[in-house]
């Protein structure tokens, strides 16, 4: 049995990875899992830049990032399916646009790689993306406008209680190109609007190796008008297919390193359970500002790493890597610390109530 286990690990390429790197990937996966389980959108989009900073080729970094996203999405989708928060009609339409978008993004990566520009262009794109999303999340957290993650109380509301954003209403009234489809929550919208959103986020997924959820989910809410819980569940369902397709396409070109993906998924599976459990006792608004800060630091870190790579300065490259991983670790630690503190306060309150 031991021989078969060793053989299986060797087949996955895990044994080709050094013990130090295995420990790093498991630990990073654990941190990403905590963030994913708690916020509903976590550090999965930090995986690709971290791999680029570790000097993996751009196709391997992007392909392995997509394979990791695929694995985490499968686990989360099953949970949302049980809650009835997946609109399969919407998901199937989005898969069509996303498939085309992923192929366009993947082709762009390999074209840039042939010119020796892929790593630099992808890193710059990450700087802009992480910085922009980080600034938005931080602003929303500080002003109390919400956003930047999943509403943990979303499942407690009926779908007809969600107000459709004005911009989505405007799009629904303006774009009436057939075929029109009716989605869960009595939302009626042109299939072309759905396809456009899917294509744009598909390009993002194929080019950057991310699930695209932190862009796709807000797009489904504000462009299509889908209720929040359905947007979350359907986004994860769509990521299963987009991540699986992207992993397959990159894998065909040798762009998926299972020696990276397997330990990341192992750590993430454990972390996601912890993060999901934490949502029951912690208000995400309390630490959402740290999440936004993590994205901003990640943006700076990727920029530092890219400058270091351009100048051939290993110290700057190491600093960038440490900042990327460190920022994720700090936010995950904040989630765990706040969870433990909340549990202690709850126990004290229960003890006093019992004593009275």
C-alpha positions as a printed Julia matrix, in Angstrom:
356×3 Matrix{Float64}:
   0.0    0.0     0.0
   2.89   2.33    0.8
   4.39   1.61   -2.62
   1.09   2.49   -4.32
   0.89   5.75   -2.32
   4.43   6.66   -3.29
   3.63   5.81   -6.88
   0.55   8.02   -6.83
   2.49  10.94   -5.37
   5.23  10.46   -7.95
   2.61  10.44  -10.71
   1.27  13.77   -9.46
   4.76  15.2    -9.48
   4.62  15.88   -5.74
   7.83  13.97   -5.04
   9.65  16.17   -7.55
   8.98  19.17   -5.32
  11.43  19.87   -2.48
  10.15  19.44    1.12
  10.62  23.15    1.72
   8.48  24.08   -1.28
   5.85  21.48   -0.32
   5.61  23.04    3.14
   5.38  26.52    1.59
   2.59  25.49   -0.79
   0.61  23.66    1.92
   0.93  26.66    4.24
   0.0   29.15    1.54
  -2.96  26.95    0.54
  -4.1   26.89    4.18
  -4.02  30.69    4.34
  -5.83  31.05    1.0
  -8.45  28.53    2.17
  -9.17  30.54    5.32
  -9.65  33.69    3.25
 -11.79  31.89    0.66
 -13.99  30.24    3.27
 -14.51  33.49    5.16
 -14.8   36.16    2.47
 -16.09  34.04   -0.43
 -13.31  35.59   -2.5
  -9.88  35.14   -1.14
  -6.19  34.95   -1.93
  -6.57  32.57   -4.86
  -5.65  35.48   -7.15
  -2.37  35.84   -5.21
  -1.24  32.35   -6.25
  -0.2   33.22   -9.8
   1.94  36.28   -8.91
   3.54  34.29   -6.07
   4.49  31.55   -8.54
   5.86  34.15  -10.96
   8.04  35.53   -8.17
   9.29  31.98   -7.53
  10.56  32.06  -11.14
   8.04  29.61  -12.58
   7.36  30.22  -16.3
   4.26  32.32  -16.94
   2.22  29.47  -18.53
   2.98  27.23  -15.51
   2.1   29.98  -13.03
  -1.18  30.78  -14.78
  -2.11  27.14  -15.53
  -1.37  25.93  -12.0
  -3.29  28.9   -10.6
  -6.32  27.92  -12.68
  -6.08  24.29  -11.56
  -6.02  25.45   -7.94
  -9.05  27.68   -8.52
 -10.88  24.74  -10.12
 -10.31  22.53   -7.07
 -11.49  25.13   -4.55
 -14.56  25.99   -6.64
 -15.74  22.37   -6.78
 -15.81  22.18   -2.98
 -17.63  25.5    -2.56
 -20.17  24.86   -5.34
 -21.42  21.7    -3.66
 -22.24  23.72   -0.55
 -24.14  26.39   -2.5
 -25.99  23.73   -4.5
 -27.34  22.34   -1.22
 -28.54  25.85   -0.31
 -30.35  26.25   -3.65
 -28.23  29.24   -4.63
 -27.15  28.11   -8.12
 -28.97  29.28  -11.26
 -27.95  26.6   -13.77
 -29.58  28.38  -16.73
 -27.47  31.47  -16.04
 -24.41  29.31  -15.45
 -24.74  27.45  -18.77
 -25.1   30.7   -20.76
 -22.08  32.18  -18.99
 -20.01  29.07  -19.67
 -20.39  29.7   -23.42
 -18.98  33.24  -23.24
 -16.36  32.29  -20.69
 -15.05  29.42  -22.84
 -14.34  31.77  -25.74
 -12.82  34.33  -23.38
 -10.5   31.81  -21.71
  -9.14  30.65  -25.06
  -8.51  34.28  -26.06
  -6.72  34.93  -22.74
  -4.68  31.72  -22.98
  -3.62  32.47  -26.57
  -2.49  35.92  -25.43
  -0.31  34.42  -22.69
   1.45  32.03  -25.07
   1.88  34.78  -27.68
   3.46  37.09  -25.11
   5.58  34.19  -23.81
   6.98  33.65  -27.32
   8.05  37.29  -27.27
   9.48  37.01  -23.75
   6.98  39.53  -22.38
   4.39  37.33  -20.62
   5.75  37.54  -17.07
   6.13  41.31  -17.16
   2.75  42.06  -18.75
   0.89  39.7   -16.41
   2.64  41.2   -13.38
   1.7   44.73  -14.45
  -1.9   43.59  -14.97
  -1.89  42.19  -11.44
  -0.54  45.46  -10.03
  -3.42  47.37  -11.63
  -6.07  44.74  -10.78
  -5.1   44.14   -7.16
  -4.58  47.85   -6.56
  -7.95  48.78   -8.05
  -9.97  46.08   -6.29
  -8.04  46.67   -3.05
  -8.8   50.39   -3.12
 -12.5   49.69   -3.77
 -12.78  47.14   -0.95
 -10.92  49.38    1.5
 -13.09  52.37    0.63
 -16.29  50.35    1.05
 -15.07  48.97    4.39
 -14.16  52.4     5.75
 -17.38  54.07    4.56
 -19.57  51.14    5.59
 -21.05  50.73    2.12
 -20.57  46.96    2.16
 -18.97  44.98   -0.63
 -15.63  43.27   -0.76
 -16.93  39.84    0.02
 -19.93  37.64    0.55
 -22.75  38.78    2.8
 -22.82  36.06    5.44
 -26.52  36.71    6.06
 -27.44  36.44    2.37
 -28.87  32.95    2.75
 -31.32  34.2     5.39
 -33.25  36.39    2.93
 -35.74  35.42    0.22
 -34.64  36.15   -3.35
 -37.52  38.55   -3.93
 -36.29  40.7    -1.01
 -33.21  41.8    -2.95
 -33.44  45.18   -4.65
 -32.08  45.19   -8.22
 -29.38  47.91   -8.59
 -30.43  50.89  -10.74
 -27.64  50.28  -13.25
 -28.9   46.72  -13.79
 -32.47  48.02  -14.28
 -31.17  50.49  -16.88
 -29.33  47.74  -18.76
 -32.41  45.49  -18.67
 -34.57  48.29  -20.12
 -32.01  49.37  -22.72
 -30.61  46.09  -24.03
 -33.63  44.1   -25.27
 -31.86  42.04  -27.94
 -33.42  38.55  -28.21
 -33.25  35.98  -26.87
 -34.46  37.23  -23.49
 -34.13  34.86  -20.53
 -35.76  34.78  -17.1
 -33.45  33.99  -14.19
 -34.02  33.16  -10.55
 -35.44  36.09   -8.62
 -37.71  37.01  -11.59
 -34.83  38.74  -13.4
 -35.38  39.09  -17.16
 -32.36  40.06  -19.25
 -30.89  39.62  -22.74
 -28.69  36.55  -23.16
 -26.2   38.82  -24.94
 -25.62  40.84  -21.77
 -24.82  37.62  -19.9
 -22.51  36.47  -22.71
 -20.63  39.8   -22.74
 -20.03  39.65  -18.98
 -18.9   36.04  -19.29
 -16.52  36.76  -22.18
 -14.83  39.66  -20.37
 -14.28  37.66  -17.2
 -13.21  34.64  -19.25
 -10.42  36.66  -20.82
  -9.39  37.71  -17.31
  -9.37  34.08  -16.13
  -7.4   32.79  -19.1
  -4.86  35.59  -19.0
  -4.25  35.86  -15.25
  -5.05  32.35  -14.04
  -7.76  33.5   -11.63
 -11.33  32.39  -11.19
 -12.48  35.9   -11.97
 -15.08  35.74   -9.22
 -14.09  39.06   -7.64
 -14.97  40.69  -10.98
 -17.69  38.31  -12.26
 -19.78  38.3    -9.09
 -20.16  42.11   -8.9
 -20.81  42.11  -12.67
 -23.67  39.61  -12.25
 -25.15  41.78   -9.51
 -24.74  45.22  -11.12
 -24.91  44.39  -14.86
 -27.36  41.47  -14.89
 -29.31  42.18  -11.67
 -28.93  38.73  -10.08
 -29.69  38.46   -6.3
 -26.52  38.28   -4.18
 -26.73  34.63   -3.03
 -27.52  33.44   -6.56
 -24.62  35.49   -7.93
 -22.26  33.86   -5.41
 -23.45  30.29   -6.03
 -23.69  30.6    -9.82
 -20.28  32.26  -10.0
 -18.71  29.31   -8.19
 -20.56  26.86  -10.45
 -19.26  28.71  -13.51
 -15.72  28.73  -12.09
 -15.84  24.92  -11.9
 -16.17  24.82  -15.68
 -13.94  27.79  -16.53
 -11.26  26.59  -14.14
 -11.54  23.03  -15.4
 -11.39  24.13  -19.04
  -8.48  26.48  -18.4
  -6.6   23.78  -16.5
  -7.14  21.32  -19.36
  -6.01  23.77  -22.04
  -2.91  24.8   -20.09
  -2.26  21.19  -19.12
  -2.18  20.25  -22.82
   0.78  22.6   -23.18
   2.48  21.43  -19.99
   1.29  24.47  -18.06
  -0.11  22.66  -14.98
   2.35  21.5   -12.32
   0.49  19.11  -10.0
   3.45  19.21   -7.63
   2.29  22.78   -6.93
  -1.46  22.29   -7.17
  -1.8   19.19   -4.95
  -0.21  20.7    -1.78
  -2.04  23.99   -2.37
  -5.38  22.18   -2.53
  -4.54  20.07    0.52
  -3.87  23.18    2.6
  -6.85  25.05    1.11
  -9.31  22.25    1.94
  -8.35  22.52    5.61
  -8.33  26.3     5.63
 -11.71  26.63    3.92
 -13.36  24.67    6.73
 -11.83  27.0     9.3
 -12.81  30.1     7.34
 -16.38  28.9     6.8
 -16.77  28.11   10.5
 -15.48  31.59   11.38
 -18.35  33.24    9.48
 -20.75  32.03   12.17
 -19.1   34.08   14.91
 -17.32  37.0    13.21
 -18.74  40.04   11.43
 -16.74  40.35    8.21
 -17.02  44.16    8.34
 -14.7   44.13   11.36
 -11.74  42.92    9.34
 -12.8   43.7     5.75
 -10.5   46.7     5.81
  -7.57  44.32    6.36
  -8.67  42.33    3.34
  -8.6   45.47    1.2
  -5.22  46.31    2.68
  -3.97  42.84    1.73
  -4.88  43.49   -1.9
  -3.14  46.86   -1.87
  -0.01  45.35   -0.32
  -0.22  42.53   -2.85
  -0.29  45.1    -5.65
   2.8   46.83   -4.27
   4.53  43.49   -3.7
   4.0   42.33   -7.28
   5.34  45.67   -8.49
   8.45  45.33   -6.29
   9.0   41.76   -7.45
   8.71  42.76  -11.1
  11.17  45.64  -10.64
  13.55  43.24   -8.92
  13.21  40.76  -11.79
  13.83  43.51  -14.36
  16.92  44.76  -12.51
  18.13  41.27  -11.65
  17.96  42.18   -7.94
  17.2   39.0    -5.97
  16.64  40.98   -2.76
  13.73  42.92   -4.27
  12.28  39.72   -5.74
  12.43  38.05   -2.3
  10.87  41.14   -0.66
   7.99  41.04   -3.12
   7.37  37.35   -2.43
   7.49  37.87    1.34
   5.02  40.76    1.1
   2.54  38.76   -1.03
   2.53  35.78    1.31
   2.87  37.9     4.45
  -0.16  40.05    3.61
  -2.33  36.96    3.16
  -1.0   35.44    6.39
  -1.76  38.63    8.38
  -5.39  38.76    7.19
  -5.91  35.03    7.81
  -4.43  35.47   11.28
  -6.8   38.4    11.89
  -9.75  36.14   10.98
  -8.56  33.43   13.38
  -7.74  35.89   16.18
 -11.11  37.61   15.89
 -12.85  34.22   15.84
 -11.1   33.06   19.01
 -11.79  36.39   20.75
 -15.48  36.27   19.78
 -15.8   32.7    21.06
 -14.24  33.7    24.4
 -16.62  36.64   24.76
 -19.6   34.39   23.93
 -18.52  31.8    26.5
 -18.1   34.46   29.18
 -21.53  35.86   28.43
 -23.09  32.39   28.55
 -21.31  31.65   31.85
 -22.63  34.86   33.42
 -26.15  34.16   32.17
 -25.98  30.66   33.68
 -24.68  32.04   36.98
 -27.48  34.6    37.15
